[in-house]
Amino acid sequence: MKSTLRFQADGGTIECLYTEAIDLQLLGPLRITRATDIRFNDPTQQWQVHDAVTDRVLFSNSSRSECLAWENQNLQPRSKS
């Protein structure tokens, strides 16, 4: 997995898909806001990736690993061209 950090103009906000590949705690105290929440839907027997703000289902699959892979593929900060 490629690690990407995007620093916002406010000088203190970093957008990234968090992994421990880079120890961000070296920069100081962290405040983490999740972009998504993965949870199991009992009636459909599917794992679902929910938008953490709107609760909208973004992706679903019978495999939690596939949902994690979808997050990794789709939630990387977009490069500004």
C-alpha positions, -999 to +999 in steps of 0.1 A: +000+000+000+013+034-009+012+060+019+000+095+010-002+125+032-019+157+020-013+188+041-041+214+042-034+252+039-045+257+075-010+243+085-023+217+109-046+193+090-033+162+073-056+139+052-045+103+048-056+067+050-040+060+083-016+031+086+013+028+109+038+030+080+045+065+091+044+073+129+023+104+129+025+107+167+061+120+161+044+152+149+025+156+182-009+148+196-033+133+170-070+140+165-084+112+143-117+115+124-128+084+106-141+087+070-159+054+071-172+027+094-172-010+084-199-031+101-218-063+095-254-062+083-272-093+098-302-094+075-282-092+043-252-111+057-229-085+041-201-063+054-209-027+046-187+004+044-207+033+057-198+070+053-191+081+089-209+114+084-240+105+064-242+068+073-248+061+035-236+026+024-206+031+001-197-005-006-208-040+006-194-075+003-196-108+021-159-104+028-146-078+054-112-080+037-128-069+005-144-039+023-110-030+037-094-033+003-122-010-011-114+016+016-077+014+007-084+018-030-111+045-028-102+066+002-067+077-007-064+115-008-068+127-043-038+143-058-043+179-069-034+183-106 
